[in-house]
Amino acid sequence: FFKQKTAYEIMPSLVGSEMCIRDRIEGNTHGWTSVRILGFFSGAGFLIILFILAELISPSPLIDPNFFKNRTFTVGILVRFAAGFGYVPVVLMSTIYLQTFMKRSPIEAGLMFLPAGVIIVIATPFWGRIINFVGPRWPMIIGMLFTGFASLLWLRFDATSGYGDLMISLALASLGGTAAFVTTTGVTINALGIDKVGVASGIVSMVQNVAAGIGVAAVSAIFLSSLKVGLSDDSPIGLFQQIQAFGPAVGDADQAQVFTGALSDAAIVVAVVMFIGAAIACLLPGEHSLSPVSYTHLTLPTILLV
């Protein structure tokens, strides 16, 4: 198959993917708003558009454009993009909050994520059974709304916030994110049919990874920009880099307030994208079952594999 693909079709996607990876690796080092990182983003965007155009005129495209004529498939992919864009940055912000704001070690932070992991394990088969009864549309909408509201809870964070405040948001995001991932996986597989399960899961995985990369970059850029703006002009040289790397100084309420305010600003973007995803989910056809594939079979290993 790949022998039939010419260099002008393959190279844009490979180089564009490499530039996206470079963004994620070097963003914190050079700054998400630096010329270097913005240049990588612009180049990656241009190459991805070039790749899409090449695929549209190719006699043997990697992804058949006709797939997107199926409304169920298109809605599922768009909602999965929004879910990937929003959920992964929520986990990123939670990690930053635990390790730099609460001064927890990586092991302690990992253990603090454990309740969210338990929720995901329990909720995955739960949502699968619910979807078999009521169809995927409402669970998909509810899941996106849950994750959006979980992001809005970050607006309440301040210098006195603690682990309990984070856990409420993370638990709601885990419950909602699981619903979104289960439903979007199910509808895309069902839309293309059982004979194209591999193609559907590959597209879903690709969309999720691209969305996560864009989401992490966007949230990181907004957080760092807001953090820099929040510090006064007469702040000591190097204070921004110090807070960025190690968090606010222990006992400094002003620095803590600026830090949590920057996280709240980043959360607004996540919430907006999730609510847009919920609106798109409303366009999903109302059929309960679109093929013999059962949503109950979409257990945790299946979701993780996709």
Disulfide bonds with the S-S distance in Angstrom:
none
